[in-house]
Structure formats: structure tokens, C-alpha cells
């Protein structure tokens, strides 16, 4: 008699449904974010080369100014999810409001710093004398939208913690469409040039922040949560964010070192590196979506005092990360001949990039595990360990990367060093996950 195939355990099916329900909309929202810069580039590019160069410098500065505060989303997600798991929605939303108030305060500080120093920052990034005025104009105008951008980060964290990734997707798509329409109208219709592009982005970001605030305020009123700033709560949000800030800055340093080393290898190498880095970043969105699901799910389990459920969810998400990483690696191998011609027709750049792309493909399963465990530990509020682990990774990567040109290595060797970096991250995160020390239960860590 033929034995019926074993049915999948209900727990695995439940984890799979939760991961898909949270990760798929999160992926859509993540992909929508870089489309803002792409839309601005497409519109401003028709104004002239100097304007496009100015946009490139200013957008890099703007992106850096905002991305270092991504902890507003990560720390808020974990803290809110814990409260949700504990069944206290009022405290969850109150926790989220503390993150939003912190975002407003940080935004005001960044504006105060950027507006008077914009010309010096543009010069520091090496803008040419023809591009510098356009970069300064764009940076000064767009800086006015930084508080809104940081509010969007914090409010996104609130909704993720509430197990809602669909609303951020809808807001991100609407924001992209509004940004494209506003930029077109202000740049060409109103004749404002590059300043019109910056104002379009500011208006779109403020609109997104307004929608998020409306959603959060309605939730606060529904559950009786206070909207007033709470000094102790804001201070606690800032303290939780400091280790994640260290982690983010360390990661940014790794990427900057890699780019600086590639530039020393030659023009073909830096061109190929930029192409590969753009692909690597795109692949990271798919893996980061699972990590975002991990932040929300793990925080909720720990808040509900369910350490066993958190460990089982972690195990299942690692399996997802490994499977998605394998799939992405195979996709890179298959798509290499089609992908490279989209970015360059230079045969030297193609020849330089091809073997390095194979290294990227082989590293994707490692990246899958890293992103997932990163999200799990963030959801557990294990920020101090993540900070130390990333500092260790930076310490290992830096000499390995700097040795590449010294030993006559090329771009493939550099991406080998990048793979070493991800492997070290995987080892440190895996050690922590196996130890169980992150399994701290309760409404607060």
C-alpha cells in the first residue's frame, strides 16, 4: 500500500504565510524607493550634462544624510512589534510616536547642518565648477524635505511593527507617481530647472509623511494613545538606535572602501564595479524584504513571551533566505550575457565584470542567510551585538580589500574580499543565533 506523502507541519505553513504576507509588499516598497532618484535623473538629464552631474552629487549627499538614520525604521519596528506581541496596542503606537518625534528632531538638526554647509559639502564630493551650482541648489532645496523623509522611515517602522507592510507599499508607489508628475511639471512646465526637481521631491516626501501621520494618528486615537512628545520615550528610542547607527555607518564604510579600491584599479574596473554594485544592491532588496518580515515576526513572538515560536520562525526564515539566495545566484549566472549590455558596450568593462559577477552569484546564498539573521536580531532588539559584529567585519574587510591592488589583484579579487566580508558577517550572526542569547522575551527588551 502506497504511503501518503507527509503533510507539512502547520507551524511551517503558518510561518510561510506570514513571511510571504509581509515580505512581498515590503519588497515592492523597497524597490519603489530608488525609483525616486531614477525619475529625477531621467527628467533632469534632459536639462544638460552639468545639471545631471549636479544632481548626482547632491542626491548622493542627500541619500547618505537620510540612510544613516535607517535605524528609525529598524528600531521602531522591533519595539512596536514587541508591544503588539504583548497585546498592548496602545503602548505599541505610543512607542511608534516616540520614534516619529525623534525623526522630527533629527530632521531639524540635519537641516540646520546642511543648509549653511551645502557649498562645502558639494566641493568635498568633488563636483566640477560647472556642476557645483546645480548641486548646491538641489541639495539646499531638497534638504527641506529631510524631516519628512525621516518621518517616513519612522512611520514605516511603526506600520511594520503592527504587521502591516501593505500600507507602506501603497504610499511608496503613490509617492513615486506624485514625484514624477511634480518634477515634470515644475522642471519643464514652470521652468524651474533643477530646483523644480528638488521641490517636486520635497512635496512628494511631505505628502507621504502626511499620509503616514494620518494613519498613525488615527490608530493612536482609536486605542487611546497619547500623541504628545515624551522625553523619556524619545531618549529610549535614540538609545536603541545608536548601536544600529554604528552598524549602518560601518556598512557604509565597507562600501566606500570597496569603491575607493575599485577606482585605484583603473577606469574599466571602477565602471564594472559600479555596474555590479547596482546589481548587488537590487538583489539585496529581495533579501532585505525577508529580513523586514523577520523584524516584525520575531519582535511579536518575543513580546508574546514565545521564545520557542521565535526560534522556529528564525529557522524557517533562514531556510527562506538560503533558498532565495540560491535562486538569485542562479539568476545572475543565467542573466549575465543579457545584463551587462544594458549598462555598457565597452568589451573591456564586460570582460572585467564577467568573472566578478560569478563571485557575486556564488555569494548569494551567504547573503541570504546574512540578511535574514540580521533582521531576526534587529527584531529581537539585539542592536549592541549587531554593532560589534559589524565593527569586527569592517576590521577584517579593510586590510583584505586594501591588499587587492597591492598584490596585483583585480575586480574579481575585490569582490572576493566582499564575499569574505559577507562570510564573516554570516559567522558572527550565526554564532549569535545559535547561542540563543537574543531570545529575550517581554514587552520591552
C-alpha positions in Angstrom: 0.0 0.0 0.0 1.4 3.4 -1.0 2.0 5.6 1.9 0.5 9.1 1.5 3.1 11.9 1.5 3.7 13.6 4.8 1.8 16.8 5.3 3.8 19.9 6.1 3.6 20.8 9.8 1.0 23.5 10.5 3.7 25.7 12.1 5.8 25.8 8.9 2.7 26.7 6.8 1.8 29.5 9.2 5.4 30.9 9.1 5.4 30.7 5.3 2.1 32.6 5.1 3.4 35.3 7.4 6.7 35.7 5.6 5.1 36.0 2.2 2.3 38.4 3.5 4.9 40.7 5.0 7.9 40.3 2.6 6.2 40.7 -0.8 4.7 44.1 -0.1 7.9 45.1 1.7 9.9 44.2 -1.4 7.6 46.4 -3.5 8.1 49.3 -1.2 11.9 48.9 -1.2 12.1 48.8 -5.0 9.9 51.9 -5.2 12.4 54.0 -3.1 15.3 54.1 -5.6 12.8 54.9 -8.4 12.7 58.4 -6.9 16.3 59.1 -7.9 15.9 57.4 -11.2 12.9 59.6 -12.1 14.8 62.7 -11.1 17.8 61.6 -13.2 15.6 60.9 -16.2 13.9 64.3 -16.0 17.0 66.4 -15.1 19.1 64.6 -17.6 17.3 66.4 -20.4 18.3 69.8 -19.0 22.0 69.2 -19.6 25.1 67.3 -18.5 26.1 69.8 -15.8 22.6 69.6 -14.3 22.7 65.8 -14.3 26.2 65.8 -12.7 25.0 68.3 -10.1 22.0 66.0 -9.3 24.3 63.0 -9.0 26.5 64.7 -6.3 23.5 66.2 -4.4 21.5 63.0 -4.5 24.5 61.1 -3.1 24.8 63.6 -0.3 21.1 63.5 0.4 20.9 59.7 0.3 23.8 59.5 2.8 22.2 62.1 5.1 19.0 60.0 5.2 20.2 56.4 5.1 22.4 56.7 8.2 19.1 57.2 10.1 17.5 54.0 8.8 17.6 52.8 12.4 14.4 54.9 12.8 12.6 52.2 10.8 14.5 49.2 12.2 14.4 50.1 15.9 10.8 51.2 15.8 9.7 48.0 14.0 11.3 45.9 16.8 9.9 48.0 19.7 6.4 48.2 18.3 6.2 44.5 17.3 7.1 43.6 20.9 4.3 45.6 22.3 1.9 44.0 19.7 3.0 40.6 20.8 2.3 41.5 24.4 -1.2 42.5 23.3 -0.8 46.2 24.2 -1.6 48.2 21.0 -1.9 51.5 22.9 1.7 51.1 24.1 2.8 49.9 20.7 1.5 53.1 19.0 2.9 55.3 21.8 6.3 53.6 21.2 5.9 54.4 17.5 5.1 58.1 18.2 8.3 58.4 20.2 10.2 57.2 17.1 8.3 59.8 14.9 9.1 62.6 17.3 12.8 61.6 17.3 12.7 61.7 13.5 11.4 65.2 13.5 14.1 66.3 15.9 16.9 64.7 13.9 15.4 66.1 10.7 15.6 69.6 12.2 19.2 69.1 13.2 20.2 67.8 9.7 18.6 70.8 8.0 20.5 73.1 10.4 23.7 71.4 9.4 23.2 71.0 5.7 21.8 74.4 4.6 24.9 76.6 5.6 27.4 73.9 4.6 25.9 72.8 1.2 28.6 74.5 -1.0 31.4 73.0 1.1 29.8 69.5 1.0 29.4 69.7 -2.7 33.1 70.7 -3.1 34.1 67.9 -0.8 32.4 65.4 -3.1 34.5 66.7 -6.0 31.8 68.4 -8.1 33.2 70.3 -11.1 32.8 74.1 -11.2 30.1 73.8 -13.8 28.1 71.2 -11.8 28.6 72.7 -8.3 26.0 75.5 -8.5 23.3 73.0 -9.6 24.3 70.5 -6.9 24.2 73.2 -4.2 20.7 74.4 -5.4 19.3 70.9 -5.4 20.9 70.0 -2.0 19.6 73.1 -0.3 16.0 72.8 -1.6 15.8 69.0 -1.1 17.2 69.3 2.4 14.0 71.0 3.4 12.3 67.6 2.9 14.7 65.6 5.2 12.4 65.8 8.2 9.6 64.3 6.1 11.9 61.6 4.8 12.9 60.7 8.4 9.2 60.7 9.5 8.5 58.3 6.6 11.3 56.0 7.9 9.9 56.0 11.5 6.3 55.7 10.5 7.2 52.8 8.2 8.7 51.1 11.2 5.5 51.7 13.2 3.4 50.0 10.5 5.8 47.1 10.0 5.8 46.6 13.8 2.0 46.5 13.5 2.5 43.7 10.9 1.3 46.0 8.1 3.6 46.2 5.1 0.9 46.8 2.6 0.3 50.5 3.5 4.0 51.4 3.0 3.8 49.8 -0.4 0.8 51.8 -1.4 2.3 55.0 0.0 5.7 54.4 -1.8 4.0 53.8 -5.2 1.8 56.8 -4.8 4.8 58.9 -3.7 6.8 57.8 -6.8 4.0 58.7 -9.2 3.5 62.1 -7.5 7.2 62.8 -7.6 7.4 62.0 -11.3 4.4 64.2 -12.1 5.5 67.1 -9.9 9.1 67.0 -11.2 7.9 67.1 -14.8 5.5 70.0 -14.2 7.9 72.1 -12.1 11.1 71.4 -14.2 9.6 72.0 -17.6 6.0 73.4 -17.1 7.1 76.0 -14.5 10.6 76.4 -15.9 12.3 76.0 -12.5 15.0 73.7 -13.8 16.9 71.6 -11.3 15.3 73.5 -8.4 11.9 72.3 -9.7 13.1 68.7 -9.4 14.1 69.3 -5.8 10.8 71.0 -4.9 8.9 68.1 -6.5 10.8 65.6 -4.3 10.2 67.7 -1.2 6.5 68.0 -1.9 6.1 64.3 -2.6 8.0 63.3 0.6 5.9 65.7 2.6 2.8 64.2 1.1 4.0 60.7 2.0 4.8 61.8 5.6 1.3 63.4 5.9 -0.4 60.1 4.8 1.7 58.1 7.3 1.0 60.6 10.1 -2.8 60.4 9.3 -2.7 56.6 9.6 -0.7 56.6 12.9 -2.8 59.4 14.4 -6.0 57.6 13.6 -4.6 54.4 15.2 -3.5 56.4 18.3 -7.0 57.9 18.8 -8.6 54.5 18.3 -6.5 53.0 21.0 -6.2 56.0 23.3 -2.5 56.5 22.8 -1.0 60.0 23.6 0.3 62.0 20.7 2.4 64.4 22.8 6.2 64.1 22.8 7.6 62.1 25.7 11.1 62.9 26.7 11.9 59.6 28.2 10.4 57.7 25.3 12.3 59.8 22.7 15.5 59.2 24.7 14.9 55.5 24.8 14.3 55.4 21.0 17.5 57.3 20.5 19.5 54.9 22.8 18.1 51.9 20.9 19.1 53.5 17.6 22.7 54.2 18.5 24.0 50.7 18.0 22.1 50.4 14.7 23.7 53.7 13.6 27.1 52.2 14.3 26.2 49.2 12.3 24.9 51.3 9.4 28.0 53.6 9.4 30.3 50.5 9.4 28.5 49.0 6.4 28.6 52.4 4.6 32.4 52.5 5.3 32.8 49.0 3.8 31.0 50.1 0.6 33.0 53.3 0.3 36.3 51.4 0.8 35.3 48.9 -1.9 34.5 51.8 -4.3 37.8 53.5 -3.5 39.8 50.4 -4.1 38.0 49.7 -7.4 38.8 53.3 -8.5 42.5 52.6 -7.9 42.3 49.5 -10.2 41.5 51.5 -13.3 38.7 53.0 -15.3 37.4 49.7 -16.6 37.4 48.2 -13.1 35.5 51.1 -11.4 33.0 51.1 -14.3 32.4 47.4 -13.9 32.3 47.7 -10.1 29.5 50.3 -10.3 27.5 48.0 -12.6 28.0 45.1 -10.2 27.3 47.1 -7.2 24.0 48.3 -8.6 23.0 44.6 -9.3 24.2 43.6 -5.8 22.0 46.4 -4.3 19.0 45.2 -6.3 19.4 41.6 -5.2 19.7 42.9 -1.6 16.2 44.4 -1.9 14.7 40.9 -2.3 16.7 39.5 0.7 16.0 42.6 2.8 12.3 42.1 2.3 12.6 38.7 4.2 14.7 40.5 6.8 11.9 43.1 7.3 9.4 40.3 7.8 11.8 38.8 10.3 12.0 42.0 12.3 8.2 42.2 12.6 7.6 38.5 13.3 10.4 37.9 15.8 9.5 41.1 17.7 5.9 39.9 18.0 6.9 36.4 19.2 9.3 37.7 21.8 6.7 40.3 23.0 4.3 37.4 23.5 6.8 35.5 25.6 7.1 32.8 23.0 10.8 32.1 22.7 10.1 28.7 21.1 8.0 30.3 18.4 10.7 32.9 17.8 13.4 30.2 17.4 11.2 28.2 15.0 10.3 31.3 12.9 14.1 32.2 12.8 14.9 28.7 11.5 12.2 28.9 8.8 13.3 32.3 7.7 16.9 31.2 7.4 15.6 28.4 5.1 13.8 31.0 3.0 16.9 33.2 2.9 19.1 30.3 1.7 16.5 29.3 -0.9 16.0 32.8 -2.3 19.8 33.3 -2.3 20.3 30.2 -4.3 17.7 31.2 -6.8 19.1 34.7 -7.2 22.6 33.3 -7.6 21.4 31.0 -10.5 19.6 34.0 -12.0 22.8 36.1 -12.0 24.7 33.3 -13.8 22.0 32.8 -16.4 21.3 36.6 -17.0 25.0 37.7 -17.2 25.1 37.9 -21.0 21.8 39.9 -21.1 22.5 42.1 -18.0 25.9 43.6 -18.9 24.9 45.1 -22.4 22.2 47.1 -20.7 24.9 49.1 -18.9 27.9 49.1 -21.2 29.1 48.4 -24.7 32.7 48.5 -23.8 34.2 45.0 -24.2 36.9 45.7 -21.6 34.3 46.6 -19.0 32.3 43.4 -19.9 35.4 41.2 -19.7 36.3 42.7 -16.3 32.8 42.3 -14.9 32.0 38.7 -16.1 34.2 36.8 -13.6 33.4 39.2 -10.8 29.7 38.5 -11.4 30.3 34.8 -10.9 31.7 35.6 -7.5 28.6 37.6 -6.7 26.4 34.7 -7.9 28.2 32.3 -5.6 27.9 34.6 -2.6 24.1 35.0 -2.8 23.2 32.0 -0.5 25.6 33.5 2.1 23.9 36.9 1.6 20.5 35.3 2.0 21.5 33.9 5.4 23.1 37.2 6.5 20.2 39.4 5.6 17.7 37.1 7.4 19.7 36.8 10.6 20.4 40.5 10.6 16.6 41.0 10.5 16.0 38.4 13.2 18.5 40.1 15.6 17.1 43.5 14.8 13.6 42.2 15.6 15.0 40.9 18.9 16.4 44.3 19.7 19.9 42.9 19.7 21.5 46.1 18.4 24.6 46.2 20.6 25.7 42.8 19.3 25.0 43.8 15.7 27.2 46.9 16.1 30.1 45.0 17.5 29.7 42.3 14.8 29.8 44.8 12.0 32.9 46.6 13.5 34.6 43.2 13.5 33.6 42.7 9.9 34.9 46.1 9.0 38.2 45.3 10.7 38.6 42.1 8.7 37.4 43.5 5.3 39.6 46.7 5.3 43.0 45.0 5.1 41.7 42.3 2.8 40.4 45.0 0.4 43.5 47.2 0.6 45.7 44.2 -0.2 43.9 43.7 -3.6 45.8 46.4 -5.5 48.9 45.9 -3.5 49.1 42.2 -4.6 48.1 42.9 -8.1 44.6 41.6 -7.8 41.7 42.9 -10.0 38.0 43.4 -9.6 37.3 39.7 -9.1 39.7 39.7 -6.2 37.9 42.7 -4.7 34.6 41.0 -4.9 36.2 38.0 -3.3 37.0 40.3 -0.4 33.3 41.4 -0.4 32.3 37.8 -0.2 34.8 37.3 2.7 33.1 40.3 4.3 29.6 38.6 4.0 31.0 35.3 5.2 32.4 37.0 8.3 29.0 38.6 8.9 27.3 35.2 8.5 29.7 33.6 11.0 29.1 36.3 13.7 25.3 36.3 13.2 25.1 32.5 13.1 27.1 32.2 16.3 24.7 34.7 18.0 21.6 33.0 16.6 22.8 29.6 17.8 23.6 30.9 21.3 20.0 31.8 22.0 21.1 34.9 23.9 18.9 37.1 21.7 15.8 35.3 22.9 14.9 37.9 25.5 11.1 37.9 25.9 8.7 40.6 27.2 7.1 43.8 26.0 10.4 45.6 26.3 14.0 44.2 26.0 
